[in-house]
Amino acid sequence: MVTLKDVFKQLIRDVKSEKLRTLLTVFGIVWGTVAISLMLAFGTGLHKQLVKSTAGLGDRIVIAWPGLTSIPYEGLGKGRRIRISDEDLETIRGNVTGLKAISAEYSKSFRVSYGTKTMSVDTSGVAAEFGAMRNLIPQPGGRFIDAIDVHDSRRVAFLGEKLATDIFGTSSPVGKTILVNQSPFLIIGALIKKDQDSNYSGPDSGKMWIPLTTYHGLTGEKYVSNFVFQAVSADDTKALLKRMSAALGKRLRFDAKDKEALSMWDTTEQFVFFDLFMLAFNGFLGLVGVLTLVVGGIGVSNIMNVVVEERTREIGIKMALGAKQRWILTQFLIETMLVTFIGGAIGFAISFGVCAIFPSFGFTEYVGDPVVSPLVALLTAVALGVVGFVAGYFPAREAAQLDPVVAMKL
């Protein structure tokens, strides 16, 4: 019976006698493994980076702006301005199912002073939920606006990281006081640097946020510039949009189908698009990688056919001495799988090495960091196994079906 030890000995003899041929065979498998694993790894990294950059705007949120009616409603003409207050949003909060969080947003440029520095800063008055919805994560030692700040109309401010650097340099802004329209405000936190590839009122890095009640006290404004809300389940966002339009339309007397009266930007659509696009893109990359691996497998199959021809006499002798067909088949099949395994292992090592050093090149912001995920590794291993088995089976079957008498004469 053929043992794994015998197969190894035979494989070592073949390698020593045909070094170049074996090297080229292994190289084909290595190249195919690197192609499929790295392509999928870069596809995975790009997908994560796109999602991360998109999430910089918010965690599957909807941004809504009140506008002018374009459809007559209950005797009221079109062209009527829709005005939304905090009270309206609080009423909606308790009457719309599937709503996880909602926050008004008031926007204005304020004059900010610190020491000898004075600048105009885009400022938003918001509720406590706003930070979590918009992914405004504070740097260590700081925090975002909370419910107590809003309830007590505290004069506190949260800064974008670029704004904090422009005002305070490299020192921490937390605990320091600035003047906002000549009123003292305590800095409670600064934004941690984040990727953000889209916005609706400027990058978060240069903005400032204060409690909406404090904003009312400074400006006297009572109608929102826009508001932000989030569904309990991202899959329910489409239905939530209709419920929100219906509830606000009933309260403020406009047609729920009037897109001009209440414009909404559903950011979950971007996530859905990226998921579908990257699924197709990764499928294409995987197909290209598999085809490359198949080319390597064809090379292995051709080499094994040559090996069978060269060892025909040896096979005939073994069969004449009692070796069964399944032993011959197993021997050549195992040899092929071993070559495939060695090439695949080297290919995986190269892929993991590339993934490890790639982040140091500084391209993460543009293409993300390649990741050989467990799924990528599993798919590559399965492809390797299938290619190796198919590449070795037919030459092995040909060897096993040789006539011992004829084989010994060759």
N, C-alpha and C positions, 0 to 999 in steps of 0.2 A: 504494500500500500504506500502511496506517495505521502510523505510527511512534509510539514512546512520547512523543516531543516533541509530536506533534500531540495526543495524548491529554491531556498536561499543559496545553497551551494551552486546549483545550476545557474541561478541568476548572476552570481558573482563571477562564474566562469565566462558567461556571455558578456558581461561588462568588460572583463579583462581582455577578451579577444576582439571585441568590437566597441572600443571606447567611444569613437566619434559617433557611431550609429546610435548607441545608447544615450549619449549626450544630447543629440538632436531630438531623439524621442522624448526624453524628459523635458527638454526645453519647450517642445510643443505643448505639453500639458501645463508646464509652469506659465507659459504665456497665456494660455486659455484661462487658467485659474485666476491669474492677475487681472485679466480683462474683465471677466464676469464679476469678480468680487469688488474690484476698485470702481467699476462703473456703477454698480448698485450702491456702494459705499458713498460715492460722491452724490448720487441721486438722493440718498437718504439725508446726507448733510445739507444739501441744497433745500430740500423740503423743510427740514427743521429750521433753517435760517429764514426762509420765506414766512413760515408761520410765526417765528419769533419777531421778525420785523413788523409783520402785520399786527401782532398782538401788542406792539408798542403803542398803538392807538387806543386799544382797549380789548378787554376779554369778551369777544363776541357780543358787542353792545350795539345799540341803535341810537343815533343822534338825530334829534328832531328839531325843526325850525318852524315857528309860526309865521304865516305870510298873509297874503290877500286872497279872499275867496274868489273863485272863478266860476262858481255855479250858484244860481239863485237858490235860496232855501227858506221855506216857510214864510214867503212874502218879503224876505230880505234880499236886496239886490247883490250882484257880484261886485268885487272890488273892495269889500269890507275887510278892514284889518283885524286879524285874530290876535288877541292879547291873552297871554297865559300867566297866571300868578302862582305864588307858592300854594295858596289855598286850593287852586284848581288841581295841582299835582298831588296834594295831600288827599284830596277827595278821590282822585283816580287810583292812588295807592291802595285804598281800601276797597275799591269796587271792581278792579280788573284782576281776574284770576291768571295765574301763571307768571305774575310779575315778581321778580326777585328783588330788584332795587331800582330806584329812580332818584334823580337829582336835578334840580334846576341849575342853570349856569347863567350868570350875569357877567358880561364882559365890558371892560373899559380900560383905557390907558391911564395909569396913575404916575404921578411924579414921585420917584423914590430917591431919598438922600441918605448918605452914610459918610460922615466925615466931610471930605472935600469932593466926594463923588455925588453927582446928581444925574439921573437918567429917567427916561420915560419907559415904563414897563407895562406890557400887556397883562392885565390882572383879571382873574375870574373869581366871582363869589359863588361858592358851591356848598353842598351838603356833605356830611361825613361819608356817605356811601360812594361819593364821586371818586375818591382815591383808589378804592379796590376795583371799581369798574374800568377805570382808565389806566390801570397798572402803574400808578404813581407810587413806586416803592421807595421809601426813605433810605438814606444812607445810615450806617450804624450810628446810634446815638440820637437819632431824630425820629420824628413821627409825622403822620399826616393829620389834618384837621379831624377832630372827633366830635361826638354829639354834644359834649359839654361846651366845647368852643362855640358851637352853633347856638345852643340854648342860651348861653350867657353873653353872646355877642362879643366874645373876646377879640382883642386886637392882636391876633397872631397871624403869621404868614408862613407859607411853605414855598420854597424856591426851586426852580429848575436848576440843574447842576451847572450849566453855563452861566446863568445869571448869578448864582452864588459865587462862582469863580471871578466873574467880572467885578463884583462888589467887594468880596473879602479875600481874594487871592487864594492861596493854598490853605489858609487857616479855616477851621470849622466855623460855619455861620450859626450853629445852634446856640441859643442863649443870648445872642447879640440883638441889639435894637436898631431898627432903621426908622426913618421918617417916611410915611406914606401920605402924600398931600398934607405935610406938616404935622401929621399925627403919629405918635410913637407906636411901632409894632414889634412884637417879640418874634424872632425867628425860631420856629419849633422843628424845622427839618429841611433837608435838601434832597432833591431827587437823585437816586442812584442812576448812573449813566445807562441808557437803554437804547436798543435799536428801534428806530421809528421811521418807516418809509412812507407814511401818509399822515395827514393832519387836516383839520378843518379851520383852524385859526392860528396857525403857526406852530413850529416845533415846541414840544413841552420843555425843552432844555432852557429856553429863554423866558419862560412865563412865571407868574406868581399866583398863588391861590390863597384866598382868605375866606372865612366863614360868610355865608350868604347874608346872615343877619347883620354882620358887621358891614358888609357891602351896602345894605339898605341904609344903615346909619350914615355912611359917608356920602352916598349919592342921592338917596331918596327915591331911587327907582323901585318899581314894584312889579314890572313885567319882565319876564325872562327873555334873554337873548336866544337861548335854545335850552333844551333839556336832554338828558342822557338816561337811558333805561336799559335793563337787562332782563332776559327771561330766565325762569328757573331752569329750563332745559333749552339748550340752543336749538334743538329740533322743533321747538314750539314757537320760535321767534316769528315765523310768517303768520301764524294764527294770532299771536300776541299783537302784531302790528294792526290787524283788523279790529281787534277788541279795543286797542288804545284809540284808534281813529273814531270808532263808534262811540266810546265813552266821552271823549273830548268833544266830538261833534254834537252830541246830545246836550252836554253842559254849556258849550259856548255857541251853540246854534249855527252849525255849518254842516254841509253834506259830508258824510264819512268817506265818500269816494272822491272828494275834492283834493287832489294832490297838491294844488297850489296853496290851499289853506293851511295844510300841515305837511311839510316835506320831511321825509324820513330817509336816512342813510343806514341801511342794514349791513353792518360790517361782517355778519356771519356769511354773507354771500361770497366774500373774498376767501374765507376759509374753505368753503365748499368747493370753490373753483380751484384753489391750490391743491386740495386733496385729489380731485379728479384729474387735474393736469399732471400732477406728479405721479399718480398711479399709472397713467398712460406713458409718461416719460420714463419711469422706472421699468415699465414693461418693455419699452423699446430698447433701453440700455441692456436689460437682461437678455433680450433676444439676440442682440449683437454679441454680447458676451458668450452666450451659449453657442452661437454659430462659430465663434472663434475657438471655443473649446472643442466643438465637433471637428474642426479642421485638425486640431491637435490629435483628437481621437483617431481620425483617418490615418494620420501619420503612424500612430501606435499600431493600428491594424495592419498597415503595410509592412511595418518592421516585423511584426509577429508572423506574417506570411513568409517573409524571408527566412526567419528563424526556423519555421517548420520545414522549409525546403532544405536548409542546411543540416537539419537534424533528422532528416527522414530515415537514414540508415539506423541512427540511434533509436528512433521510435520503433522501427521494425524489430530490432534486437530485443527491446524491452517487451514488446508484445509477444514475441516468440518465446520469451522466458516466463510468460504468464501474466504480464501486465494487462489489466482490463481496460476497455475503452474509456470507462468513466475516470480511471486513474490518469490516463493520458490527457483527457479533457480537463480534469481538475488541475493538473500540473501547469498546463499552458495558460489556463484561465487565471490561476493564482499569480503566475509570473506577470501577466498583463496588469492585474489589479495592483500588484506591488509597485510596478513602474508608475502606474497612475497615482498611487498613494504618495510615492516619493515626490513626484512632480507637483501634486496638489499641495503637499505640506510645504514645499519650498515656495510655491505661489502664495499660499496663505501668509507665510512669514514675510514675504516682500510686501504684501498688501497691508498687513498690520504695521510694518515699519513705515510705509508711506503715510498711513493714517496718523501715526504717532508724531512724525516730524512736520507734517503739512501745516498745522496751526502756527508754527514759528515763522512761516513765510508772510503772515499778515494779510491773507486773503479771506479771512473768516467773514468779514462784513459783506463780501460780495458773493461768495459761493458756499459759505458755511464750512464746517469741518467734516471731512469724510468719516463715516462710522461703519465699521463692519459689524452690523448688528447680529444678534443670534439668528434672526430670520434670514439675513443675507448669507451667513455662514452655512446654515442648514440647506438653503436652496443651492448654493455652490457645491456643497458636499454631495447632495443628491444628483446634481448634474454630472459631477465627476464620476460618481458610482455608476450611473447609467451609461455614460460614454465609455468608461473603462470596461464595463461588462460587455457591451456590444462590440467594442473594438477587439476584445479578446476571444469572444465566443466563437465567431466564425472560423478564425484560424485554428482555434483549439478543436473545434468539431471536425475540421478537415484532417487534422493530425490524428484524431481518434478513429477516423474511418479508413485510415490507410490499411492496405493489405500487407500483413507482416512479410510475406514472401517477396512481394514486389518491392516493398520498402527496403529490405536488406540488400537488394541487388543494385539500388541506386547509389 
